[in-house]
Amino acid sequence: MSPEEKYELYERKISGELSTTEEEILSLLIEEDKSIAEEFKVYKEWSSYLEASLNMDKETVDLKNNLKEIGDSFFNEDKNKKETKVIKMPFWLYTAAASVAIILGVYIFTNREPIYNDFAVIPELSIVERGVENSNINDLEAAFNSGNYKQAEKYLLELLATDNSNSEYNFYYGITLLEQNKHAEATFVFEELMQGNSGYRNRSVWFEALNQLKQKNIEQCFLLLKKIPEDAEDYKQAQKLIKKL
């Protein structure tokens, strides 16, 4: 039995597609060779984990193929030799199994499409200027920094009602909208800031790019990322995201 046939047998067993004869063949292999039993156990556990926990169909297929290729490298059997029911495996394959687990984890992270949560780091809200008329700022900071963006939006709207040109208020207001998936409203706020000259101009480009990423508008996200200058706070992160798009 070739490695390809063996892995196909594993996969069909997991999928419940084996015939009675094939079931008997696999049971015999597992019973007679502990290394085969261990290999099948690893394959089955990873297959179950990927399908149930990650829910990534394409990545699951790619990873299984990679696992198959890794397994193939461990078998250097002469194809002209007579096949036997028991396939002996090198003793160091057990250690290799642990390495395969690490490889699979790295593969998942580096090959899937980037998502909003991979790059979104929400800045802490700490307003320096305070006044009697802005007595709700403490409540605003507490709400925003605890992730209560709906309440934070309410407080920011109250502040903007009397100071609608305040770039700091507008920037954090845009973030509260983005975090609540109010994408069109967030775009309006960020674009206003992008056209201005405040210290939040480049940061608004970055968060609008993330806004587009969250909506899976990859082309628009890419174009925005390219506008972020090298001296901007988010430049390095923007470059990392560009490479993953």
Accessible surface in RSA format (square Angstrom, percent):
REM  Atomic radii and reference values for relative SASA: ProtOr
REM  Chains: A
REM  Algorithm: Lee & Richards
REM  Probe-radius: 1.40
REM  Slices: 20
REM RES _ NUM      All-atoms   Total-Side   Main-Chain    Non-polar    All polar
REM                ABS   REL    ABS   REL    ABS   REL    ABS   REL    ABS   REL
RES MET A   1    46.15  23.9  34.13  22.6  12.02  28.6  36.81  31.3   9.33  12.4
RES SER A   2    37.24  31.5  31.82  42.5   5.42  12.5  32.79  69.8   4.45   6.2
RES PRO A   3    21.88  15.9  21.84  19.9   0.04   0.1  21.88  18.1   0.00   0.0
RES GLU A   4    91.25  52.4  89.57  67.8   1.68   4.0  49.19  95.1  42.06  34.3
RES GLU A   5    93.31  53.6  87.50  66.2   5.80  13.8  34.84  67.4  58.46  47.7
RES LYS A   6     0.19   0.1   0.19   0.1   0.00   0.0   0.19   0.2   0.00   0.0
RES TYR A   7     6.94   3.2   6.14   3.5   0.80   2.1   1.25   0.9   5.69   7.0
RES GLU A   8    96.44  55.4  93.34  70.6   3.10   7.4  30.07  58.2  66.37  54.2
RES LEU A   9    14.45   8.0  13.02   9.3   1.43   3.6  14.25  10.0   0.20   0.5
RES TYR A  10     0.07   0.0   0.07   0.0   0.00   0.0   0.07   0.1   0.00   0.0
RES GLU A  11    48.33  27.7  48.33  36.6   0.00   0.0  36.17  70.0  12.16   9.9
RES ARG A  12    71.52  30.0  71.12  36.3   0.40   1.0  16.75  22.9  54.77  33.2
RES LYS A  13    74.91  36.5  66.42  40.8   8.49  20.2  32.69  29.4  42.22  45.0
RES ILE A  14    52.81  30.1  22.44  16.7  30.37  73.2  28.34  20.4  24.47  66.4
RES SER A  15    59.54  50.3  25.53  34.1  34.01  78.4  20.51  43.7  39.03  54.7
RES GLY A  16    66.64  82.2   0.00   N/A  66.64  82.2  33.51  92.0  33.13  74.2
RES GLU A  17   106.62  61.2  87.63  66.3  18.99  45.2  35.00  67.7  71.61  58.5
RES LEU A  18    23.38  13.0   0.27   0.2  23.11  58.1   0.33   0.2  23.05  62.0
RES SER A  19    55.88  47.2  44.52  59.4  11.36  26.2  50.44 107.4   5.44   7.6
RES THR A  20   104.48  74.3  95.59  96.9   8.89  21.2  61.40  82.5  43.07  65.1
RES THR A  21    86.04  61.2  84.95  86.1   1.10   2.6  49.61  66.6  36.44  55.1
RES GLU A  22    38.99  22.4  38.99  29.5   0.00   0.0  15.27  29.5  23.72  19.4
RES GLU A  23    58.70  33.7  58.58  44.3   0.13   0.3  27.59  53.4  31.11  25.4
RES GLU A  24   111.76  64.2 103.28  78.1   8.48  20.2  43.19  83.5  68.57  56.0
RES ILE A  25    73.73  42.0  71.24  53.1   2.49   6.0  73.30  52.8   0.43   1.2
RES LEU A  26     2.67   1.5   2.67   1.9   0.00   0.0   2.67   1.9   0.00   0.0
RES SER A  27    63.07  53.3  56.22  75.0   6.85  15.8  34.05  72.5  29.03  40.7
RES LEU A  28    58.34  32.5  56.48  40.4   1.86   4.7  58.02  40.8   0.32   0.9
RES LEU A  29     5.51   3.1   5.47   3.9   0.04   0.1   5.51   3.9   0.00   0.0
RES ILE A  30    53.07  30.2  47.24  35.2   5.83  14.1  47.24  34.0   5.83  15.8
RES GLU A  31   142.43  81.8 110.29  83.4  32.14  76.5  43.41  84.0  99.02  80.8
RES GLU A  32    85.69  49.2  55.13  41.7  30.56  72.8  29.94  57.9  55.75  45.5
RES ASP A  33     7.69   5.4   5.74   5.7   1.96   4.6   1.97   4.6   5.72   5.7
RES LYS A  34   180.68  88.1 172.66 105.9   8.02  19.1 115.02 103.5  65.67  69.9
RES SER A  35    12.78  10.8  10.77  14.4   2.01   4.6  10.00  21.3   2.78   3.9
RES ILE A  36     0.00   0.0   0.00   0.0   0.00   0.0   0.00   0.0   0.00   0.0
RES ALA A  37    31.42  28.9  25.64  39.6   5.78  13.1  26.59  37.5   4.83  12.8
RES GLU A  38    68.30  39.2  65.51  49.6   2.79   6.6  14.92  28.9  53.38  43.6
RES GLU A  39    19.35  11.1  12.75   9.6   6.61  15.7  17.19  33.2   2.17   1.8
RES PHE A  40    12.89   6.5  12.89   8.0   0.00   0.0  12.89   7.8   0.00   0.0
RES LYS A  41   106.75  52.1 106.10  65.1   0.64   1.5  52.87  47.6  53.87  57.4
RES VAL A  42    26.85  17.7  26.46  24.0   0.40   1.0  26.85  23.3   0.00   0.0
RES TYR A  43     7.55   3.5   6.24   3.6   1.31   3.4   2.64   2.0   4.91   6.1
RES LYS A  44    94.09  45.9  93.84  57.6   0.25   0.6  45.95  41.4  48.14  51.3
RES GLU A  45    93.67  53.8  84.79  64.1   8.88  21.1  39.73  76.8  53.94  44.0
RES TRP A  46    50.07  20.1  48.68  23.6   1.39   3.3  39.07  20.8  11.01  17.9
RES SER A  47     2.27   1.9   0.68   0.9   1.59   3.7   1.38   2.9   0.89   1.2
RES SER A  48    65.38  55.3  58.31  77.8   7.08  16.3  30.95  65.9  34.43  48.2
RES TYR A  49   110.30  51.5 103.50  58.9   6.80  17.7  70.67  53.1  39.63  48.9
RES LEU A  50     4.62   2.6   4.62   3.3   0.00   0.0   4.62   3.2   0.00   0.0
RES GLU A  51    87.88  50.5  70.34  53.2  17.54  41.8  31.64  61.2  56.25  45.9
RES ALA A  52    85.44  78.6  47.83  73.8  37.61  85.6  57.64  81.2  27.80  73.6
RES SER A  53    73.44  62.1  37.18  49.6  36.25  83.5  21.78  46.4  51.66  72.4
RES LEU A  54    44.12  24.6  31.33  22.4  12.78  32.1  33.50  23.5  10.62  28.6
RES ASN A  55   121.18  83.6 102.70  99.3  18.48  44.5  21.55  51.9  99.64  96.3
RES MET A  56    49.09  25.4  43.40  28.7   5.69  13.5  48.18  41.0   0.91   1.2
RES ASP A  57   116.91  81.9 109.06 108.5   7.86  18.6  38.47  90.5  78.44  78.2
RES LYS A  58   147.76  72.1 138.68  85.1   9.08  21.6 112.08 100.9  35.68  38.0
RES GLU A  59    29.88  17.2  29.88  22.6   0.00   0.0   4.91   9.5  24.97  20.4
RES THR A  60    10.13   7.2   9.45   9.6   0.68   1.6   7.47  10.0   2.66   4.0
RES VAL A  61    88.31  58.1  86.93  78.7   1.39   3.3  88.21  76.6   0.10   0.3
RES ASP A  62    37.86  26.5  35.88  35.7   1.97   4.7   7.15  16.8  30.71  30.6
RES LEU A  63     1.03   0.6   0.81   0.6   0.23   0.6   0.89   0.6   0.14   0.4
RES LYS A  64    27.13  13.2  26.93  16.5   0.20   0.5  20.94  18.8   6.19   6.6
RES ASN A  65    66.03  45.5  65.14  63.0   0.89   2.1  16.74  40.3  49.29  47.6
RES ASN A  66    42.13  29.0  41.45  40.1   0.68   1.6   4.79  11.5  37.33  36.1
RES LEU A  67    17.45   9.7  17.45  12.5   0.00   0.0  17.45  12.3   0.00   0.0
RES LYS A  68    59.29  28.9  59.29  36.4   0.00   0.0  19.65  17.7  39.64  42.2
RES GLU A  69   113.66  65.3 105.06  79.5   8.61  20.5  40.04  77.4  73.62  60.1
RES ILE A  70    38.93  22.2  34.69  25.8   4.24  10.2  38.88  28.0   0.05   0.1
RES GLY A  71     3.66   4.5   0.00   N/A   3.66   4.5   3.62   9.9   0.04   0.1
RES ASP A  72    39.15  27.4  32.52  32.4   6.63  15.7  20.91  49.2  18.24  18.2
RES SER A  73    71.15  60.1  47.00  62.7  24.14  55.6  50.43 107.4  20.72  29.0
RES PHE A  74    30.41  15.2  23.29  14.4   7.12  18.5  23.86  14.5   6.55  18.8
RES PHE A  75    18.36   9.2   3.17   2.0  15.19  39.5   4.98   3.0  13.38  38.3
RES ASN A  76   138.26  95.3 101.36  98.0  36.90  88.8  40.12  96.6  98.14  94.9
RES GLU A  77    88.07  50.6  64.73  49.0  23.34  55.6  45.77  88.5  42.30  34.5
RES ASP A  78    69.34  48.6  56.23  56.0  13.11  31.0  22.21  52.3  47.13  47.0
RES LYS A  79   201.45  98.3 165.72 101.7  35.72  85.1 117.38 105.7  84.07  89.5
RES ASN A  80   141.92  97.9 107.55 103.9  34.37  82.8  30.23  72.7 111.69 108.0
RES LYS A  81   141.29  68.9 126.48  77.6  14.80  35.2  79.19  71.3  62.10  66.1
RES LYS A  82   188.82  92.1 161.15  98.9  27.67  65.9 112.69 101.4  76.13  81.1
RES GLU A  83   123.21  70.7 100.06  75.7  23.16  55.1  45.34  87.7  77.87  63.6
RES THR A  84    91.87  65.3  75.49  76.5  16.38  39.0  70.79  95.1  21.07  31.9
RES LYS A  85   141.59  69.1 129.89  79.7  11.71  27.9  90.50  81.5  51.09  54.4
RES VAL A  86    39.64  26.1  31.70  28.7   7.94  19.1  31.70  27.5   7.94  21.5
RES ILE A  87     8.23   4.7   6.08   4.5   2.15   5.2   8.23   5.9   0.00   0.0
RES LYS A  88   156.07  76.1 138.80  85.2  17.27  41.1  98.63  88.8  57.44  61.2
RES MET A  89    24.79  12.8   2.53   1.7  22.25  53.0   4.33   3.7  20.46  27.1
RES PRO A  90    37.65  27.4  24.44  22.3  13.21  48.0  36.23  29.9   1.42   8.8
RES PHE A  91   168.33  84.2 156.59  97.0  11.74  30.6 159.98  97.0   8.35  23.9
RES TRP A  92   114.96  46.1 112.64  54.5   2.33   5.5  93.45  49.8  21.51  34.9
RES LEU A  93    18.63  10.4  18.50  13.2   0.13   0.3  18.50  13.0   0.13   0.3
RES TYR A  94   109.27  51.0  96.30  54.8  12.97  33.7  82.67  62.1  26.60  32.8
RES THR A  95   100.87  71.7  93.56  94.8   7.31  17.4  67.87  91.2  33.00  49.9
RES ALA A  96    16.34  15.0  11.84  18.3   4.50  10.2  16.01  22.5   0.33   0.9
RES ALA A  97    23.69  21.8  18.73  28.9   4.95  11.3  21.55  30.3   2.14   5.7
RES ALA A  98    63.81  58.7  52.78  81.5  11.03  25.1  61.10  86.0   2.71   7.2
RES SER A  99    52.85  44.7  51.54  68.8   1.31   3.0  24.74  52.7  28.11  39.4
RES VAL A 100     6.62   4.4   6.62   6.0   0.00   0.0   6.62   5.8   0.00   0.0
RES ALA A 101    30.64  28.2  26.54  41.0   4.10   9.3  26.93  37.9   3.71   9.8
RES ILE A 102   122.29  69.6 114.28  85.1   8.01  19.3 121.29  87.3   1.00   2.7
RES ILE A 103    82.06  46.7  79.14  59.0   2.92   7.0  81.47  58.7   0.60   1.6
RES LEU A 104     2.44   1.4   2.44   1.7   0.00   0.0   2.44   1.7   0.00   0.0
RES GLY A 105    35.13  43.3   0.00   N/A  35.13  43.3  27.90  76.6   7.23  16.2
RES VAL A 106    86.80  57.1  82.22  74.4   4.59  11.1  86.10  74.8   0.71   1.9
RES TYR A 107    46.40  21.7  43.02  24.5   3.38   8.8  30.50  22.9  15.90  19.6
RES ILE A 108    17.79  10.1  17.79  13.3   0.00   0.0  17.79  12.8   0.00   0.0
RES PHE A 109   118.41  59.2 113.88  70.5   4.53  11.8 115.18  69.8   3.23   9.2
RES THR A 110    75.44  53.7  52.38  53.1  23.05  54.9  46.02  61.8  29.41  44.5
RES ASN A 111    81.81  56.4  52.16  50.4  29.64  71.4  11.83  28.5  69.98  67.6
RES ARG A 112    49.25  20.7  40.36  20.6   8.89  21.2  10.49  14.3  38.76  23.5
RES GLU A 113   131.36  75.4 123.81  93.7   7.55  18.0  52.59 101.7  78.78  64.3
RES PRO A 114    11.18   8.1   3.18   2.9   8.00  29.1   4.99   4.1   6.19  38.5
RES ILE A 115    74.55  42.4  72.18  53.8   2.37   5.7  74.55  53.7   0.00   0.0
RES TYR A 116    15.48   7.2  13.35   7.6   2.13   5.6  13.35  10.0   2.13   2.6
RES ASN A 117   119.08  82.1  94.77  91.6  24.31  58.5  22.48  54.1  96.60  93.4
RES ASP A 118    56.70  39.7  23.91  23.8  32.79  77.5  13.44  31.6  43.27  43.1
RES PHE A 119    11.49   5.7   9.60   5.9   1.89   4.9   9.92   6.0   1.57   4.5
RES ALA A 120    23.03  21.2   3.47   5.4  19.55  44.5   3.47   4.9  19.55  51.8
RES VAL A 121   109.69  72.2 103.51  93.7   6.18  14.9 106.56  92.6   3.13   8.5
RES ILE A 122    49.45  28.1  25.59  19.1  23.86  57.5  25.59  18.4  23.86  64.7
RES PRO A 123    26.30  19.2  15.87  14.5  10.43  37.9  25.68  21.2   0.62   3.9
RES GLU A 124   130.61  75.0 108.23  81.9  22.38  53.3  36.24  70.1  94.38  77.1
RES LEU A 125     2.05   1.1   0.46   0.3   1.59   4.0   0.46   0.3   1.59   4.3
RES SER A 126    73.07  61.7  62.00  82.7  11.07  25.5  28.54  60.8  44.53  62.4
RES ILE A 127     5.59   3.2   3.44   2.6   2.15   5.2   3.44   2.5   2.15   5.8
RES VAL A 128   134.60  88.6 112.50 101.8  22.11  53.3 118.96 103.4  15.65  42.4
RES GLU A 129   146.29  84.0 137.58 104.1   8.71  20.7  57.85 111.9  88.44  72.2
RES ARG A 130   128.47  53.9  91.54  46.7  36.92  87.9  56.30  76.9  72.17  43.7
RES GLY A 131    29.81  36.8   0.00   N/A  29.81  36.8  23.20  63.7   6.61  14.8
RES VAL A 132   142.70  93.9 128.02 115.9  14.69  35.4 134.72 117.1   7.98  21.6
RES GLU A 133   141.95  81.5 104.63  79.2  37.31  88.8  64.44 124.6  77.51  63.3
RES ASN A 134    24.72  17.0  22.01  21.3   2.71   6.5   0.00   0.0  24.72  23.9
RES SER A 135    94.89  80.2  67.29  89.8  27.60  63.6  43.68  93.0  51.21  71.7
RES ASN A 136    28.63  19.7  25.99  25.1   2.64   6.4  21.60  52.0   7.03   6.8
RES ILE A 137     1.83   1.0   1.83   1.4   0.00   0.0   1.83   1.3   0.00   0.0
RES ASN A 138    99.27  68.5  92.25  89.2   7.01  16.9  25.99  62.5  73.28  70.8
RES ASP A 139    75.20  52.7  71.61  71.3   3.59   8.5   7.29  17.2  67.91  67.7
RES LEU A 140     0.00   0.0   0.00   0.0   0.00   0.0   0.00   0.0   0.00   0.0
RES GLU A 141    23.69  13.6  23.59  17.8   0.10   0.2   6.46  12.5  17.23  14.1
RES ALA A 142    64.93  59.7  50.38  77.7  14.55  33.1  61.60  86.8   3.33   8.8
RES ALA A 143     9.71   8.9   4.77   7.4   4.94  11.2   9.39  13.2   0.33   0.9
RES PHE A 144     2.96   1.5   1.25   0.8   1.71   4.4   1.25   0.8   1.71   4.9
RES ASN A 145    68.55  47.3  31.08  30.0  37.47  90.2  26.50  63.8  42.05  40.6
RES SER A 146    88.71  75.0  47.05  62.8  41.66  96.0  50.60 107.7  38.11  53.4
RES GLY A 147    37.45  46.2   0.00   N/A  37.45  46.2  16.49  45.3  20.96  47.0
RES ASN A 148    73.41  50.6  65.76  63.5   7.65  18.4  19.60  47.2  53.81  52.0
RES TYR A 149    35.33  16.5  32.70  18.6   2.63   6.8  19.00  14.3  16.33  20.1
RES LYS A 150   161.28  78.7 155.65  95.5   5.63  13.4  98.26  88.4  63.02  67.1
RES GLN A 151    56.32  31.5  54.97  40.2   1.35   3.2  14.43  30.7  41.89  31.8
RES ALA A 152     0.00   0.0   0.00   0.0   0.00   0.0   0.00   0.0   0.00   0.0
RES GLU A 153    17.84  10.2  17.84  13.5   0.00   0.0   4.34   8.4  13.50  11.0
RES LYS A 154   114.17  55.7 109.89  67.4   4.27  10.2  62.15  55.9  52.02  55.4
RES TYR A 155    38.95  18.2  38.95  22.2   0.00   0.0  13.69  10.3  25.26  31.1
RES LEU A 156     0.28   0.2   0.28   0.2   0.00   0.0   0.28   0.2   0.00   0.0
RES LEU A 157    82.18  45.8  76.81  55.0   5.37  13.5  77.10  54.1   5.08  13.7
RES GLU A 158    83.71  48.1  70.31  53.2  13.40  31.9  41.65  80.6  42.07  34.3
RES LEU A 159     5.58   3.1   4.41   3.2   1.16   2.9   5.20   3.7   0.38   1.0
RES LEU A 160    16.59   9.2  13.98  10.0   2.61   6.6  14.20  10.0   2.40   6.4
RES ALA A 161    87.55  80.5  42.36  65.4  45.19 102.8  55.06  77.5  32.49  86.1
RES THR A 162   117.16  83.3  78.55  79.6  38.61  92.0  79.09 106.2  38.07  57.6
RES ASP A 163    55.37  38.8  50.13  49.9   5.24  12.4  19.20  45.2  36.17  36.1
RES ASN A 164   117.90  81.3 103.26  99.8  14.64  35.2  23.41  56.3  94.49  91.3
RES SER A 165    96.44  81.5  68.51  91.4  27.93  64.3  47.97 102.2  48.47  67.9
RES ASN A 166    38.86  26.8  30.52  29.5   8.34  20.1   9.09  21.9  29.78  28.8
RES SER A 167    30.50  25.8  26.58  35.5   3.92   9.0   8.89  18.9  21.61  30.3
RES GLU A 168    39.80  22.8  39.47  29.9   0.33   0.8   9.55  18.5  30.25  24.7
RES TYR A 169    10.00   4.7   9.57   5.4   0.44   1.1   2.78   2.1   7.22   8.9
RES ASN A 170    28.85  19.9  28.85  27.9   0.00   0.0   3.31   8.0  25.54  24.7
RES PHE A 171     1.16   0.6   1.16   0.7   0.00   0.0   1.16   0.7   0.00   0.0
RES TYR A 172    15.23   7.1  15.23   8.7   0.00   0.0   0.26   0.2  14.97  18.5
RES TYR A 173    28.16  13.1  28.16  16.0   0.00   0.0  12.33   9.3  15.84  19.5
RES GLY A 174     0.00   0.0   0.00   N/A   0.00   0.0   0.00   0.0   0.00   0.0
RES ILE A 175     0.00   0.0   0.00   0.0   0.00   0.0   0.00   0.0   0.00   0.0
RES THR A 176     0.00   0.0   0.00   0.0   0.00   0.0   0.00   0.0   0.00   0.0
RES LEU A 177     0.64   0.4   0.64   0.5   0.00   0.0   0.64   0.5   0.00   0.0
RES LEU A 178     0.00   0.0   0.00   0.0   0.00   0.0   0.00   0.0   0.00   0.0
RES GLU A 179    48.30  27.7  27.74  21.0  20.57  49.0   0.08   0.2  48.22  39.4
RES GLN A 180    49.04  27.4  24.74  18.1  24.30  57.9  23.62  50.3  25.41  19.3
RES ASN A 181    86.22  59.5  70.27  67.9  15.95  38.4  17.53  42.2  68.69  66.4
RES LYS A 182    71.65  35.0  63.99  39.3   7.66  18.2  45.01  40.5  26.64  28.4
RES HIS A 183    39.58  21.6  36.30  25.2   3.28   8.4  25.03  25.8  14.55  16.9
RES ALA A 184    85.49  78.6  66.80 103.1  18.69  42.5  75.59 106.5   9.89  26.2
RES GLU A 185    88.00  50.5  82.79  62.6   5.21  12.4  40.37  78.1  47.63  38.9
RES ALA A 186     0.00   0.0   0.00   0.0   0.00   0.0   0.00   0.0   0.00   0.0
RES THR A 187    27.10  19.3  27.10  27.5   0.00   0.0  23.99  32.2   3.11   4.7
RES PHE A 188   135.65  67.9 132.27  81.9   3.38   8.8 135.01  81.9   0.64   1.8
RES VAL A 189    12.90   8.5  10.48   9.5   2.42   5.8  12.58  10.9   0.32   0.9
RES PHE A 190     0.00   0.0   0.00   0.0   0.00   0.0   0.00   0.0   0.00   0.0
RES GLU A 191    76.18  43.7  76.12  57.6   0.05   0.1  11.81  22.9  64.36  52.5
RES GLU A 192   101.05  58.0  90.00  68.1  11.05  26.3  23.87  46.2  77.18  63.0
RES LEU A 193    14.64   8.2  12.50   8.9   2.13   5.4  14.59  10.2   0.05   0.1
RES MET A 194    30.08  15.6  24.15  16.0   5.92  14.1  24.19  20.6   5.89   7.8
RES GLN A 195   144.13  80.6 109.51  80.0  34.62  82.4  45.36  96.6  98.76  74.9
RES GLY A 196    27.43  33.8   0.00   N/A  27.43  33.8  27.32  75.0   0.11   0.2
RES ASN A 197   138.87  95.8 103.15  99.7  35.72  86.0  34.59  83.3 104.27 100.8
RES SER A 198    38.93  32.9  19.17  25.6  19.77  45.5  29.97  63.8   8.96  12.5
RES GLY A 199    76.43  94.3   0.00   N/A  76.43  94.3  42.19 115.8  34.24  76.7
RES TYR A 200    50.09  23.4  50.09  28.5   0.00   0.0  30.54  23.0  19.55  24.1
RES ARG A 201   108.66  45.6 108.49  55.3   0.16   0.4  15.96  21.8  92.69  56.2
RES ASN A 202    51.72  35.7  50.07  48.4   1.65   4.0   8.58  20.6  43.14  41.7
RES ARG A 203    36.11  15.2  36.04  18.4   0.07   0.2  17.11  23.4  19.00  11.5
RES SER A 204     0.00   0.0   0.00   0.0   0.00   0.0   0.00   0.0   0.00   0.0
RES VAL A 205    11.16   7.3  11.16  10.1   0.00   0.0  11.16   9.7   0.00   0.0
RES TRP A 206     5.37   2.2   5.37   2.6   0.00   0.0   0.88   0.5   4.48   7.3
RES PHE A 207     0.00   0.0   0.00   0.0   0.00   0.0   0.00   0.0   0.00   0.0
RES GLU A 208     4.17   2.4   4.17   3.2   0.00   0.0   1.94   3.7   2.23   1.8
RES ALA A 209     0.00   0.0   0.00   0.0   0.00   0.0   0.00   0.0   0.00   0.0
RES LEU A 210     0.00   0.0   0.00   0.0   0.00   0.0   0.00   0.0   0.00   0.0
RES ASN A 211     0.00   0.0   0.00   0.0   0.00   0.0   0.00   0.0   0.00   0.0
RES GLN A 212    18.69  10.5  18.69  13.7   0.00   0.0   0.00   0.0  18.69  14.2
RES LEU A 213     5.84   3.3   1.42   1.0   4.43  11.1   1.42   1.0   4.43  11.9
RES LYS A 214    58.87  28.7  35.73  21.9  23.14  55.1  31.50  28.4  27.37  29.2
RES GLN A 215    64.17  35.9  38.58  28.2  25.59  60.9  18.08  38.5  46.10  35.0
RES LYS A 216   149.19  72.8 131.85  80.9  17.35  41.3  98.74  88.9  50.45  53.7
RES ASN A 217    62.72  43.3  56.18  54.3   6.54  15.8  15.56  37.4  47.16  45.6
RES ILE A 218    67.71  38.5  64.55  48.1   3.17   7.6  64.55  46.5   3.17   8.6
RES GLU A 219   135.41  77.7 126.49  95.7   8.92  21.2  50.69  98.0  84.72  69.2
RES GLN A 220    80.06  44.8  78.11  57.1   1.95   4.7  20.85  44.4  59.22  44.9
RES CYS A 221     0.00   0.0   0.00   0.0   0.00   0.0   0.00   0.0   0.00   0.0
RES PHE A 222    74.50  37.3  74.50  46.1   0.00   0.0  74.50  45.2   0.00   0.0
RES LEU A 223    87.97  49.0  85.69  61.3   2.28   5.7  85.69  60.2   2.28   6.1
RES LEU A 224     5.78   3.2   5.78   4.1   0.00   0.0   5.78   4.1   0.00   0.0
RES LEU A 225     0.25   0.1   0.00   0.0   0.25   0.6   0.00   0.0   0.25   0.7
RES LYS A 226   128.87  62.9  99.43  61.0  29.45  70.1  50.38  45.3  78.49  83.6
RES LYS A 227   134.83  65.8 108.75  66.7  26.08  62.1  72.65  65.4  62.19  66.2
RES ILE A 228     6.58   3.7   0.11   0.1   6.48  15.6   0.32   0.2   6.26  17.0
RES PRO A 229    52.74  38.4  41.13  37.5  11.61  42.2  52.74  43.5   0.00   0.0
RES GLU A 230   138.81  79.7 118.76  89.8  20.05  47.7  36.00  69.6 102.81  83.9
RES ASP A 231   132.51  92.8  93.58  93.1  38.92  92.0  52.77 124.2  79.74  79.5
RES ALA A 232    14.00  12.9   0.93   1.4  13.06  29.7   5.52   7.8   8.48  22.5
RES GLU A 233   135.66  77.9  94.53  71.5  41.13  97.9  50.30  97.3  85.37  69.7
RES ASP A 234    10.99   7.7  10.19  10.1   0.81   1.9   1.19   2.8   9.81   9.8
RES TYR A 235    54.38  25.4  54.35  30.9   0.03   0.1  29.98  22.5  24.40  30.1
RES LYS A 236   164.52  80.3 160.94  98.7   3.58   8.5 105.30  94.8  59.22  63.1
RES GLN A 237    58.27  32.6  57.85  42.3   0.42   1.0  31.54  67.1  26.74  20.3
RES ALA A 238     0.00   0.0   0.00   0.0   0.00   0.0   0.00   0.0   0.00   0.0
RES GLN A 239    54.32  30.4  54.04  39.5   0.28   0.7  18.31  39.0  36.00  27.3
RES LYS A 240   118.90  58.0 115.97  71.2   2.93   7.0  68.31  61.5  50.58  53.9
RES LEU A 241     0.00   0.0   0.00   0.0   0.00   0.0   0.00   0.0   0.00   0.0
RES ILE A 242    28.83  16.4  22.50  16.8   6.33  15.3  22.50  16.2   6.33  17.2
RES LYS A 243   173.77  84.8 137.82  84.6  35.95  85.6  88.44  79.6  85.33  90.9
RES LYS A 244    79.42  38.7  56.71  34.8  22.71  54.1  49.53  44.6  29.89  31.8
RES LEU A 245    61.80  34.4   5.44   3.9  56.36 141.7  29.90  21.0  31.90  85.8
END  Absolute sums over single chains surface
CHAIN  1 A    14639.7      12138.6       2501.1       7943.1       6696.6
END  Absolute sums over all chains
TOTAL         14639.7      12138.6       2501.1       7943.1       6696.6
